[in-house]
Amino acid sequence: MGLKAEILAFHGWGFDCSAWSAWPLYLASFWQLQAFDRGYYGNSYDPVFSDPNARKIIFTHSYGLHLCPPRQLDFCDLLVIFSGFLHFHPQAPRLQGKSRLILQRMQEQFALEPGAVMRRFMRRCYAPAPYQDHLNREFDRSRLAEDLRLLDHSKMAVTTLERARRVIILHGSEDRIVPSSQGWALFDTLGPQALYHEIEGAGHALPFSHAQQCWAILEPALRNL
């Protein structure tokens, strides 16, 4: 008997594949999760769908939506977007200017104190939930800096996301990196193929800090595929 579903999971900036470590606890043996790794802390890994008979699901967190190869969406029955965005900066001119200034300062500080910048970033990602520091390890400074630069100009075409048959958007109400208004904007753009769920009291690290709440929403959708 083949797998019921294959899941490819793409983390965002500053994270790695270990961020998804809690999810196999929720997935039965017939839901196989392969976690992408950008290589910020070691070797990179690019997962692909392999079972032609299994349902195809993609999880993306934050910038992971932009790191997911568009060709994978051609096979995707369900795309789950955690804390995601089409454009990192809000479209309203005043908010966009403020967002660009914050990211510019972050890039300047990263060039001088990358470890300190990443710790502040992680605390903001998990807030209001507590963050347990796990950054006492070597990281690829140049790759992180380059992706931080690309984030400033990242744009996701709606037509790319429309390749997926269904889309579920999950966002934390207290996200301090990508405001929930960005999640709503993404939902409004996608139209009837998408569903939006906002989790009260959750921050940007939503699928890792609130995995159980996310799973409670997703389990019925996965079982109904």
N, C-alpha and C positions, 0 to 999 in steps of 0.2 A: 504493500500500500504506500503510495507516494505522500509527500507532504501536503497538508491542507493549505498551507500558506507559507510563502517566503517573505521575510521582512528585511529590507535594507535600511539601516539607521545611520544618518549623517549628522555629526555633531557640528557645533558652531565654533567661532573664534575662541582660542584659548583652552578649549576642551580636547579630549581625545576619546578613543573608543571605550575606555573604562567608565565614562560617564553613563553608559547604558547598562552597567553591570546588574542593576536591580531588576531589569525588565524580564530576563529569563525566568524569574520567580513567578511572574504572572502568565507567562506563555506556556501552554501545554506543549508536549513533545512534537505535536504536528504543526506548531508555529515556530519556524526556525528563524532566528534573528542573526544577521551578519552586520557587524558594526564597522563602518568606514573609519579610517584614521588618516588625518591630514599629514601626520608626521611631525607634529610640533614637539613631541617628547621622545621620538625614536623612529622606528620604521613606519612608513605609510602603508595603507592597505585600501584597495579599491574593490569593494564587493560587487558581484554581478548576480543576476538571477540565473539559476541553473536547472531547475525542474520545470519542464514545459507544461506539466499537468497541475502545478500548484498555483493558487491565487498569488498575485504579486502586490505587495504593500511596501510603501516607502514612508519612513519617519524622517523628518528633518527638524533640527533645532536651530533657530536663529539664522546665522549666516550659512548653516549647512544646506539650506534651501538653494543657495547659489553655488555651493560646491557639488551638489548632486548633478551628475551628467544628464543633460536633457534626454539623451537616447534611452535612459532607464525609464523615463516617464511614458514612453511609447508602449511599454508592457504593463503599466501600473493600473491595477484595479482600484486601489485606494491610496491617496496621498494624505498623510497626516502632518500638518504644519504646526509645530510648537513654537510660539514666540517669534513668528516669522514676519517677513516684510517684503514688499516689492522693491521699495527704495528705502535704504537705511534712514535717510533724512526725511522728516515730514515735508509735505508739499507746501504747507502754509509758509509764506516768505519769512515771517518773524521767527517762527519755530525752526525753520530750516537753517536760518542764519545762526541761531543759538546752537543748534545741533552740530553744525559744521565747525564752529569755534571750539566746542568741547572736544570733538574728535581730533582737531588740529593740535590742541594742547596735549591730548593723550599721546599722539604720535611724537611730539617733541619730548615729552617726559619719558616715553618708552626708549628713545635713543640714549637717554642718560641713565635711567634706573628701570630697566625692563622688569625685574623681579617685583619691585614695589608697585609698578603699574598693574601688573597682572594680579597681584593680591587685592588691590583696591577694586579692580574690575570684578573679580570673583565674589568679593563681599557684596558688591552692588547687584550681581547676578542673582545671588541667593536671597538677598534681602526681600521681605522682612524675616525670612527664615535664617537661622544661624549657618555659618559656613565653617567647615573644618578644613584648615589649611593643609593641602596636599601638594604644594608646589615646591617642596624641597628636593628638586631633581633637575637634571640638565634639560634645557629646552633649546629649540632651534630659533635663535633670536632673529635671524634674517628672514625666515619663512613667516614668522609671526608679524614682523614689521611690514613685509610685503603685503600680506593679507589685510593688515590694518589699513594700509594705503589703498588697496583695492576696495575695501569696504566703503570708503569715502565716495566712490563713484559707482557702487554696485546698483544694477538695475535688472530686474527680472521681468521679462515680457509675459504678459497675461497669456498669450497664445502658447507659451511653453507649458504653463501650468494646466492649460486646458487639454493637454494630451492625456492627463490622468482622467479616468472615468468618473471618480468621485473624490471630493476633497473635504477633509475635516480640519478646521482651524481651532486650535486651543491656545488661549492666551491668559496670562495672569493679570488680575485686576491691579496689582501693585508693581507691575514691571517697571523698573527704573532704567532699563537700557533701551527697550523698544516699547513705547507706551501702547496701551491696549487700543488706542485710536488707530494705530497702524494696523492692528489685526482686523479691526472693523473695516478699514479702508480696503484691505485685501479681500475680505468677504464681499463687500459691496461690488468690487470689480469682477469677481468670479461669477456671481449670479447663482442660478438654481442648482448647479452641480455641487455647491459648497454648503457646509453647515458650520456654524460658529458657536463655540462654547467658551465662556469666560469663567475662570476659576477664582473665586473670591479669596483674597488674602495671599495669593501666590505671586512670586516674582518672575524674573526672566529665566531662571533655571528650572522652570516649570516641570519638564519631564523627569528631572532628577530629584528635585526637592518635594514634588507632589506626585510621584509616580502612581501611588495607589488611587488617588482621585482621578488622574488621567485614565488609568486602566478601567475604572468604573464606567467612564463615558465610552471608551473605545470597545470594550468587550462585546456589547451587543452588535456594534457595527461589523466587527470582525467575524462574529459568528453568523451574521446574515449575508456575508459575501457569497 
